[in-house]
Amino acid sequence: MTSKRPTTIAAYTAAAPKAGQPHLRTLYTILRRAAPNAAEAIKWGQPFFVEPRFLFSFSAHKAHVGFTPLLEGLEPFRAELADFEITPRGILKIPYTTPIPEELIRRIAEARVEAVAMKAGDGFW
């Protein structure tokens, strides 16, 4: 990433490692379709989707992208994610050498949007 902090998702993607840019574009497309009404923001240096609460974020790193629908968003799909690393904070790591599991990410994102909608009014994020 460059030293100037990006202020849009497009700028974030352009500043990411070249190897990760295709993964970021794919993630963005999937997440935008799953949450068409969500606001986009750069928070803590990475892209977020918020509707009005945190839905998910994604990020570029040296050798992988991270997809963060929180641990509760990944838990129902843990068996299908067995080949991937999941951090204790609910970040799914996808190496640049591995194709994005598009259908699975779509289902996780859609489930997260639904779960957040059901929690509307409970004060969660």
DSSP file (Angstrom, degrees, kcal/mol; ACC not computed):
  #  RESIDUE AA STRUCTURE BP1 BP2  ACC     N-H-->O    O-->H-N    N-H-->O    O-->H-N    TCO  KAPPA ALPHA  PHI   PSI    X-CA   Y-CA   Z-CA
    1    1 A M              0   0    0      0, 0.0    15,-0.1     0, 0.0     4,-0.1   0.000 360.0 360.0 360.0 150.0    0.0    0.0    0.0
    2    2 A T        -     0   0    0      2,-0.2    13,-0.0     1,-0.1     0, 0.0  -0.317 360.0-110.5 -78.1 167.9    1.2    3.5   -0.6
    3    3 A S  S    S+     0   0    0      2,-0.1     2,-0.4    -2,-0.1    -1,-0.1   0.804  98.4  82.6 -72.8 -28.6    1.9    5.9    2.3
    4    4 A K  S    S-     0   0    0      1,-0.1    -2,-0.2     0, 0.0     0, 0.0  -0.640  88.7-122.0 -76.7 128.0   -1.2    8.1    1.4
    5    5 A R        -     0   0    0     -2,-0.4    -2,-0.1     1,-0.1    -1,-0.1  -0.547  23.7-123.4 -74.7 127.1   -4.3    6.6    3.0
    6    6 A P        -     0   0    0      0, 0.0    39,-0.1     0, 0.0    -1,-0.1  -0.345  17.3-164.4 -65.5 149.3   -7.0    5.8    0.4
    7    7 A T  S    S+     0   0    0     34,-0.0     2,-0.3     1,-0.0    35,-0.3   0.436  70.7  45.1-113.8  -4.6  -10.4    7.3    1.0
    8    8 A T  S  > S-     0   0    0      1,-0.1     4,-2.3    33,-0.1     5,-0.1  -0.912  82.9-116.4-133.0 162.6  -12.4    5.1   -1.3
    9    9 A I  H  > S+     0   0    0     -2,-0.3     4,-2.7     2,-0.2     5,-0.2   0.885 116.7  54.4 -65.8 -37.7  -12.6    1.4   -2.0
   10   10 A A  H  > S+     0   0    0      1,-0.2     4,-2.3     2,-0.2    -1,-0.2   0.921 110.6  45.6 -62.0 -43.0  -11.4    2.0   -5.6
   11   11 A A  H  > S+     0   0    0      2,-0.2     4,-1.7     1,-0.2    -2,-0.2   0.879 111.3  53.3 -67.9 -37.0   -8.4    3.9   -4.3
   12   12 A Y  H  X S+     0   0    0     -4,-2.3     4,-0.8     2,-0.2    -2,-0.2   0.940 110.7  46.7 -60.6 -47.3   -7.7    1.2   -1.7
   13   13 A T  H >< S+     0   0    0     -4,-2.7     3,-0.8     1,-0.2    -2,-0.2   0.908 110.8  51.7 -62.8 -42.9   -7.8   -1.5   -4.4
   14   14 A A  H 3< S+     0   0    0     -4,-2.3    -1,-0.2     1,-0.2    -2,-0.2   0.812 111.8  47.5 -64.3 -29.7   -5.5    0.6   -6.7
   15   15 A A  H 3< S+     0   0    0     -4,-1.7    -1,-0.2    -3,-0.2    -2,-0.2   0.569  94.2  99.6 -87.8  -9.8   -3.0    1.0   -3.8
   16   16 A A  S << S-     0   0    0     -4,-0.8     5,-0.1    -3,-0.8    46,-0.0  -0.228  93.1 -73.3 -72.8 163.4   -3.0   -2.7   -2.9
   17   17 A P    >>  -     0   0    0      0, 0.0     3,-1.5     0, 0.0     4,-1.1  -0.317  44.9-121.8 -54.5 138.7   -0.4   -5.2   -3.9
   18   18 A K  G >4 S+     0   0    0      1,-0.3     3,-0.6     2,-0.2    -2,-0.1   0.865 111.7  57.9 -53.1 -40.1   -0.8   -6.0   -7.6
   19   19 A A  G 34 S+     0   0    0      1,-0.2     4,-0.4     2,-0.1    -1,-0.3   0.784 109.5  45.3 -63.5 -26.2   -1.2   -9.7   -6.8
   20   20 A G  G <> S+     0   0    0     -3,-1.5     4,-2.5     1,-0.2    -1,-0.2   0.629  87.7  86.7 -93.0 -14.8   -4.2   -8.9   -4.6
   21   21 A Q  H <X S+     0   0    0     -4,-1.1     4,-2.5    -3,-0.6     5,-0.2   0.881  88.4  50.1 -58.9 -42.5   -6.1   -6.5   -6.8
   22   22 A P  H  > S+     0   0    0      0, 0.0     4,-2.2     0, 0.0    -1,-0.2   0.913 112.2  49.2 -61.3 -39.4   -8.0   -9.1   -8.7
   23   23 A H  H  > S+     0   0    0     -4,-0.4     4,-2.8     2,-0.2    -2,-0.2   0.918 111.2  49.5 -64.0 -42.8   -9.1  -10.7   -5.4
   24   24 A L  H  X S+     0   0    0     -4,-2.5     4,-2.8     1,-0.2    -1,-0.2   0.912 110.6  49.4 -63.3 -42.7  -10.1   -7.3   -4.0
   25   25 A R  H  X S+     0   0    0     -4,-2.5     4,-2.3    -5,-0.2    -1,-0.2   0.903 112.3  48.4 -63.5 -40.3  -12.2   -6.6   -7.2
   26   26 A T  H  X S+     0   0    0     -4,-2.2     4,-2.3    -5,-0.2    -2,-0.2   0.940 112.8  47.4 -65.1 -46.7  -13.9  -10.0   -7.0
   27   27 A L  H  X S+     0   0    0     -4,-2.8     4,-2.9     1,-0.2     5,-0.3   0.933 111.0  52.1 -59.4 -45.9  -14.7   -9.5   -3.3
   28   28 A Y  H  X S+     0   0    0     -4,-2.8     4,-2.9     1,-0.2     5,-0.2   0.929 109.6  48.8 -56.9 -47.2  -16.0   -6.0   -3.9
   29   29 A T  H  X S+     0   0    0     -4,-2.3     4,-1.9     1,-0.2    -1,-0.2   0.921 113.8  46.1 -60.9 -45.2  -18.3   -7.2   -6.6
   30   30 A I  H  X S+     0   0    0     -4,-2.3     4,-2.0     1,-0.2    -2,-0.2   0.938 116.2  44.7 -62.4 -47.9  -19.7  -10.1   -4.5
   31   31 A L  H  X S+     0   0    0     -4,-2.9     4,-1.8     1,-0.2    -2,-0.2   0.873 110.4  53.5 -69.1 -37.9  -20.2   -7.9   -1.4
   32   32 A R  H  < S+     0   0    0     -4,-2.9    -1,-0.2    -5,-0.3     6,-0.2   0.906 111.5  46.9 -62.5 -41.0  -21.8   -5.0   -3.3
   33   33 A R  H  < S+     0   0    0     -4,-1.9    -2,-0.2    -5,-0.2    -1,-0.2   0.864 112.2  49.9 -68.8 -35.6  -24.3   -7.4   -4.8
   34   34 A A  H  < S+     0   0    0     -4,-2.0    -1,-0.2     1,-0.3    -2,-0.2   0.797 125.7  27.1 -72.3 -28.2  -25.0   -9.0   -1.4
   35   35 A A    ><  +     0   0    0     -4,-1.8     3,-1.5    -5,-0.2    -1,-0.3  -0.546  68.6 162.7-133.5  67.8  -25.5   -5.6    0.2
   36   36 A P  T 3  S+     0   0    0      0, 0.0    -1,-0.1     0, 0.0    -2,-0.1   0.734  79.1  46.3 -63.9 -22.0  -26.7   -3.2   -2.5
   37   37 A N  T 3  S+     0   0    0     -3,-0.1     2,-0.1     2,-0.1    -5,-0.1   0.454  87.3 114.3 -98.5  -1.6  -28.0   -0.7    0.0
   38   38 A A    <   -     0   0    0     -3,-1.5     2,-0.2    -6,-0.2    13,-0.2  -0.387  67.2-120.7 -72.6 146.0  -25.0   -0.7    2.3
   39   39 A A  E     -A   50   0A   0     11,-3.1    11,-2.4    -2,-0.1     2,-0.4  -0.596  23.6-135.6 -79.2 146.5  -22.8    2.4    2.7
   40   40 A E  E     +A   49   0A   0     -2,-0.2     2,-0.3     9,-0.2     9,-0.2  -0.840  32.4 161.6-103.1 142.7  -19.2    2.0    1.8
   41   41 A A  E     -A   48   0A   0      7,-1.9     7,-3.1    -2,-0.4     2,-0.6  -0.990  40.1-127.0-153.7 157.5  -16.5    3.4    4.0
   42   42 A I  E     +A   47   0A   0     -2,-0.3     2,-0.4   -35,-0.3     3,-0.1  -0.962  39.6 168.9-105.9 115.6  -12.8    3.2    4.7
   43   43 A K  E >   -A   46   0A   0      3,-2.4     3,-1.8    -2,-0.6    -2,-0.1  -0.989  65.1  -0.8-129.8 137.2  -12.4    2.6    8.5
   44   44 A W  T 3  S-     0   0    0     -2,-0.4    -1,-0.1     1,-0.3    -2,-0.0   0.820 132.1 -58.3  52.5  32.0   -9.2    1.7   10.2
   45   45 A G  T 3  S+     0   0    0      1,-0.2    -1,-0.3   -39,-0.1    -3,-0.0   0.600 119.0  86.9  80.3  12.7   -7.5    1.7    6.9
   46   46 A Q  E <  S-A   43   0A   0     -3,-1.8    -3,-2.4    13,-0.1    -1,-0.2  -0.971  82.6 -88.5-142.6 158.8   -9.7   -0.9    5.1
   47   47 A P  E     -A   42   0A   0      0, 0.0    11,-1.7     0, 0.0     2,-0.3  -0.415  43.6-174.8 -69.1 136.6  -13.0   -1.1    3.2
   48   48 A F  E     -AB  41  57A   0     -7,-3.1    -7,-1.9     9,-0.2     2,-0.4  -0.935  20.0-150.3-127.5 151.2  -16.2   -1.6    5.1
   49   49 A F  E     -AB  40  56A   0      7,-2.4     6,-2.6    -2,-0.3     7,-1.1  -0.995  21.9-176.4-117.7 130.0  -19.8   -2.1    4.2
   50   50 A V  E     -AB  39  54A   0    -11,-2.4   -11,-3.1    -2,-0.4     4,-0.2  -0.989  18.2-174.8-132.3 134.3  -22.3   -0.8    6.8
   51   51 A E  S    S-     0   0    0      2,-3.0     2,-0.4    -2,-0.4   -13,-0.1  -0.515  90.1 -59.0-151.6  80.1  -26.1   -1.1    6.7
   52   52 A P  S    S+     0   0    0      0, 0.0     2,-0.1     0, 0.0     3,-0.1  -0.831 138.0  43.4 -76.0  -6.6  -26.4    0.8    9.2
   53   53 A R  S    S-     0   0    0     -2,-0.4    -2,-3.0     1,-0.1     2,-0.2  -0.464 107.8 -71.1 -92.0 169.8  -24.3   -1.6   11.3
   54   54 A F  E     +B   50   0A   0     71,-0.3    -4,-0.2    -4,-0.2    -1,-0.1  -0.425  50.7 169.7 -59.1 125.2  -21.1   -3.3   10.4
   55   55 A L  E     -     0   0A   0     -6,-2.6     2,-0.3     1,-0.4    -1,-0.2   0.810  57.9 -44.8 -98.6 -60.3  -21.8   -6.0    7.8
   56   56 A F  E     -B   49   0A   0     -7,-1.1    -7,-2.4    13,-0.1    -1,-0.4  -0.981  45.9-154.1-165.7 164.7  -18.3   -7.0    6.7
   57   57 A S  E     -BC  48  68A   0     11,-1.6    11,-3.1    -2,-0.3     2,-0.3  -0.891   6.6-156.1-138.0 170.5  -14.9   -5.6    5.6
   58   58 A F  E     - C   0  67A   0    -11,-1.7     2,-0.3    -2,-0.3     9,-0.2  -0.973   9.7-171.8-146.8 161.7  -12.1   -6.8    3.5
   59   59 A S  E     - C   0  66A   0      7,-2.1     7,-2.7    -2,-0.3     2,-0.4  -0.993  19.7-126.4-155.8 155.2   -8.4   -6.1    3.3
   60   60 A A  E     + C   0  65A   0     -2,-0.3     2,-0.2     5,-0.2     5,-0.2  -0.857  29.4 172.2-107.0 141.5   -5.2   -6.6    1.3
   61   61 A H        -     0   0    0      3,-2.0   -41,-0.1    -2,-0.4    -2,-0.0  -0.721  50.1 -79.8-134.3-175.9   -2.0   -8.0    2.8
   62   62 A K  S    S+     0   0    0     -2,-0.2   -43,-0.1     1,-0.2     3,-0.1   0.894 122.2   2.6 -58.7 -43.9    1.3   -9.1    1.5
   63   63 A A  S    S+     0   0    0      1,-0.1    33,-2.3   -43,-0.0    34,-0.4   0.343 128.2  31.3-129.3   4.9    0.2  -12.6    0.4
   64   64 A H  E     - D   0  95A   0     31,-0.3    -3,-2.0    32,-0.1     2,-0.3  -0.978  63.8-122.3-154.7 164.5   -3.5  -12.8    1.1
   65   65 A V  E     -CD  60  94A   0     29,-2.4    29,-2.9    -2,-0.3     2,-0.4  -0.846  26.0-141.5-104.5 152.6   -6.8  -10.9    1.3
   66   66 A G  E     -CD  59  93A   0     -7,-2.7    -7,-2.1    -2,-0.3     2,-0.5  -0.938  10.2-165.4-112.9 138.8   -8.9  -10.9    4.4
   67   67 A F  E     -CD  58  92A   0     25,-2.2    25,-3.2    -2,-0.4    -9,-0.2  -0.994   8.4-167.4-122.1 124.4  -12.7  -11.1    4.5
   68   68 A T  E     +C   57   0A   0    -11,-3.1   -11,-1.6    -2,-0.5    23,-0.2  -0.843  32.7 147.4-123.3  95.4  -14.3  -10.2    7.8
   69   69 A P  S    S-     0   0    0      0, 0.0     4,-0.4     0, 0.0    -1,-0.1   0.117  73.0-101.5-100.5  19.4  -17.9  -10.9    8.4
   70   70 A L    >>  -     0   0    0     20,-0.7     4,-1.1     2,-0.2     3,-0.8   0.203  38.2 -80.6  70.9 160.9  -17.0  -11.5   12.1
   71   71 A L  H >> S+     0   0    0     18,-0.3     4,-2.4     1,-0.3     3,-0.5   0.878 131.5  57.6 -61.1 -38.7  -16.6  -14.9   13.6
   72   72 A E  H 34 S+     0   0    0      1,-0.2    -1,-0.3     2,-0.2    -2,-0.2   0.788 104.9  52.8 -64.4 -25.4  -20.4  -15.3   14.0
   73   73 A G  H <4 S+     0   0    0     -3,-0.8    -1,-0.2    -4,-0.4    -2,-0.2   0.763 114.7  40.2 -78.6 -25.5  -20.7  -14.8   10.3
   74   74 A L  H X< S+     0   0    0     -4,-1.1     3,-2.1    -3,-0.5     4,-0.2   0.760  94.7  82.3 -90.9 -28.2  -18.2  -17.5    9.5
   75   75 A E  G >< S+     0   0    0     -4,-2.4     3,-1.7     1,-0.3     4,-0.3   0.842  86.8  53.6 -51.9 -45.7  -19.2  -20.1   12.1
   76   76 A P  G 3  S+     0   0    0      0, 0.0    -1,-0.3     0, 0.0     3,-0.2   0.699 114.7  44.0 -64.0 -15.3  -22.1  -21.6   10.1
   77   77 A F  G <> S+     0   0    0     -3,-2.1     4,-1.3     1,-0.1     3,-0.5   0.219  76.6 116.5-110.8  12.4  -19.8  -22.2    7.2
   78   78 A R  T <4 S+     0   0    0     -3,-1.7     3,-0.5     1,-0.3    -1,-0.1   0.858  74.8  52.0 -55.1 -42.2  -16.8  -23.5    9.1
   79   79 A A  T >4 S+     0   0    0     -4,-0.3     3,-1.1     1,-0.2    -1,-0.3   0.898 110.8  47.9 -63.0 -39.5  -16.9  -27.0    7.5
   80   80 A E  T 34 S+     0   0    0     -3,-0.5     3,-0.3     1,-0.2    -1,-0.2   0.699 111.3  52.3 -72.9 -18.6  -16.9  -25.5    4.0
   81   81 A L  T >< S+     0   0    0     -4,-1.3     3,-2.4    -3,-0.5    -1,-0.2   0.198  71.8 117.3 -99.7  14.2  -14.0  -23.2    5.0
   82   82 A A  T <  S+     0   0    0     -3,-1.1    -1,-0.2     1,-0.3    -2,-0.1   0.753  71.9  55.8 -57.3 -27.2  -11.8  -26.0    6.3
   83   83 A D  T 3  S+     0   0    0     -3,-0.3     2,-0.3    -4,-0.1    -1,-0.3   0.478 102.3  71.2 -84.7  -1.6   -9.1  -25.3    3.7
   84   84 A F  S <  S-     0   0    0     -3,-2.4     2,-0.4    10,-0.1    10,-0.1  -0.790  83.6-113.2-115.7 156.5   -8.8  -21.7    4.8
   85   85 A E  E     -E   93   0A   0      8,-0.7     8,-2.8    -2,-0.3     2,-0.5  -0.736  27.4-168.6 -86.1 134.3   -7.3  -20.0    7.9
   86   86 A I  E     -E   92   0A   0     -2,-0.4     6,-0.2     6,-0.2   -15,-0.0  -0.994  14.7-140.0-121.8 124.9   -9.8  -18.2   10.1
   87   87 A T    >   -     0   0    0      4,-2.4     3,-2.0    -2,-0.5     4,-0.2  -0.367  27.5-106.8 -78.9 162.8   -8.4  -15.9   12.8
   88   88 A P  T 3  S+     0   0    0      0, 0.0   -17,-0.1     0, 0.0    -1,-0.1   0.714 120.3  59.4 -60.9 -19.2   -9.9  -15.8   16.3
   89   89 A R  T 3  S-     0   0    0      2,-0.1   -18,-0.3   -19,-0.1   -19,-0.1   0.345 124.7 -99.5 -92.0   6.5  -11.3  -12.3   15.3
   90   90 A G  S <  S+     0   0    0     -3,-2.0   -20,-0.7     1,-0.3     2,-0.6   0.821  71.8 146.2  84.1  32.2  -13.3  -13.7   12.4
   91   91 A I        -     0   0    0     -4,-0.2    -4,-2.4   -23,-0.2     2,-0.6  -0.909  38.1-149.0-103.5 122.9  -11.1  -12.9    9.5
   92   92 A L  E     -DE  67  86A   0    -25,-3.2   -25,-2.2    -2,-0.6     2,-0.5  -0.811  13.5-149.8 -88.5 121.6  -11.0  -15.4    6.6
   93   93 A K  E     -DE  66  85A   0     -8,-2.8    -8,-0.7    -2,-0.6   -27,-0.2  -0.829  13.9-174.6 -96.7 126.2   -7.6  -15.4    5.0
   94   94 A I  E     -D   65   0A   0    -29,-2.9   -29,-2.4    -2,-0.5     6,-0.1  -0.951  21.6-134.3-121.4 110.0   -7.6  -16.2    1.3
   95   95 A P  E >   -D   64   0A   0      0, 0.0     3,-1.9     0, 0.0   -31,-0.3  -0.256  17.2-122.7 -61.4 148.9   -4.1  -16.5   -0.3
   96   96 A Y  T 3  S+     0   0    0    -33,-2.3   -32,-0.1     1,-0.3     4,-0.1   0.743 113.0  62.5 -62.5 -22.4   -3.5  -14.7   -3.6
   97   97 A T  T 3  S+     0   0    0    -34,-0.4    -1,-0.3     2,-0.1   -33,-0.1   0.507  96.1  71.9 -81.0  -3.8   -2.5  -18.1   -5.0
   98   98 A T  S <  S-     0   0    0     -3,-1.9    -4,-0.0     3,-0.0     2,-0.0  -0.934  88.1-117.2-114.6 132.5   -6.0  -19.4   -4.3
   99   99 A P        -     0   0    0      0, 0.0    -2,-0.1     0, 0.0   -76,-0.0  -0.337  38.4 -99.7 -63.1 148.6   -9.1  -18.4   -6.3
  100  100 A I        -     0   0    0      1,-0.1     2,-2.1    -4,-0.1     3,-0.2  -0.535  28.9-127.4 -65.6 128.0  -11.8  -16.6   -4.3
  101  101 A P     >  -     0   0    0      0, 0.0     4,-2.7     0, 0.0     5,-0.3  -0.551  36.9-178.3 -76.9  81.7  -14.5  -19.2   -3.5
  102  102 A E  H  > S+     0   0    0     -2,-2.1     4,-2.5     1,-0.2     5,-0.2   0.859  71.6  47.1 -57.6 -47.9  -17.1  -16.9   -5.0
  103  103 A E  H  > S+     0   0    0      1,-0.2     4,-2.2     2,-0.2    -1,-0.2   0.911 115.1  47.4 -62.8 -42.0  -20.3  -18.9   -4.3
  104  104 A L  H  > S+     0   0    0      2,-0.2     4,-2.5     1,-0.2    -2,-0.2   0.920 111.9  49.0 -66.2 -44.6  -19.3  -19.5   -0.7
  105  105 A I  H  X S+     0   0    0     -4,-2.7     4,-2.8     1,-0.2     5,-0.2   0.903 110.1  53.1 -61.4 -40.6  -18.4  -15.8   -0.1
  106  106 A R  H  X S+     0   0    0     -4,-2.5     4,-2.7    -5,-0.3    -1,-0.2   0.929 110.3  46.6 -59.7 -45.8  -21.7  -14.8   -1.6
  107  107 A R  H  X S+     0   0    0     -4,-2.2     4,-2.3     2,-0.2    -2,-0.2   0.900 113.0  49.1 -65.6 -40.2  -23.6  -17.1    0.7
  108  108 A I  H  X S+     0   0    0     -4,-2.5     4,-2.3     2,-0.2    -2,-0.2   0.936 113.3  47.3 -62.7 -46.2  -21.6  -15.9    3.8
  109  109 A A  H  X S+     0   0    0     -4,-2.8     4,-2.5     1,-0.2    -2,-0.2   0.923 112.5  48.4 -63.3 -44.9  -22.3  -12.3    2.8
  110  110 A E  H  X S+     0   0    0     -4,-2.7     4,-2.2     1,-0.2    -1,-0.2   0.896 111.7  50.0 -63.7 -39.6  -26.0  -12.8    2.2
  111  111 A A  H  X S+     0   0    0     -4,-2.3     4,-2.6    -5,-0.2    -1,-0.2   0.888 110.5  50.6 -64.8 -38.5  -26.3  -14.6    5.5
  112  112 A R  H  X S+     0   0    0     -4,-2.3     4,-2.6     2,-0.2     5,-0.2   0.916 108.9  50.8 -66.1 -43.0  -24.5  -11.8    7.3
  113  113 A V  H  X S+     0   0    0     -4,-2.5     4,-2.1     1,-0.2    -2,-0.2   0.925 113.1  46.7 -59.4 -44.6  -26.8   -9.2    5.7
  114  114 A E  H  X S+     0   0    0     -4,-2.2     4,-2.0     2,-0.2    -2,-0.2   0.914 111.7  50.5 -64.4 -43.5  -29.8  -11.2    6.9
  115  115 A A  H  X S+     0   0    0     -4,-2.6     4,-1.2     1,-0.2    -2,-0.2   0.904 111.4  47.6 -62.9 -42.1  -28.4  -11.7   10.4
  116  116 A V  H  < S+     0   0    0     -4,-2.6     4,-0.3     1,-0.2     3,-0.3   0.901 109.6  53.3 -66.9 -39.9  -27.7   -8.0   10.8
  117  117 A A  H >< S+     0   0    0     -4,-2.1     3,-1.1     1,-0.2    -1,-0.2   0.885 107.5  52.0 -61.3 -38.2  -31.2   -7.1    9.5
  118  118 A M  H 3< S+     0   0    0     -4,-2.0    -1,-0.2     1,-0.2    -2,-0.2   0.788 107.2  53.4 -68.3 -26.9  -32.7   -9.4   12.1
  119  119 A K  T >< S+     0   0    0     -4,-1.2     3,-2.3    -3,-0.3     5,-0.4   0.429  77.2 135.7 -87.7   1.0  -30.7   -7.7   14.9
  120  120 A A  T <  S+     0   0    0     -3,-1.1    -3,-0.1    -4,-0.3    -4,-0.0  -0.245  71.7  20.8 -53.6 129.3  -32.0   -4.2   13.9
  121  121 A G  T 3  S+     0   0    0      3,-0.1    -1,-0.3     1,-0.0    -2,-0.1   0.386  93.9 100.2  94.4  -3.9  -32.9   -2.4   17.1
  122  122 A D  S <  S-     0   0    0     -3,-2.3    -2,-0.1     2,-0.1     3,-0.1   0.460  94.2-112.8 -94.9   1.3  -30.8   -4.4   19.5
  123  123 A G        +     0   0    0      1,-0.3     2,-0.4    -4,-0.2    -3,-0.1   0.494  64.6 148.5  86.0   2.4  -28.0   -1.9   19.7
  124  124 A F              0   0    0     -5,-0.4    -1,-0.3     1,-0.2    -3,-0.1  -0.616 360.0 360.0 -75.4 124.7  -25.4   -4.1   18.0
  125  125 A W              0   0    0     -2,-0.4   -71,-0.3   -72,-0.1    -1,-0.2   0.497 360.0 360.0  27.5 360.0  -22.9   -2.1   16.1
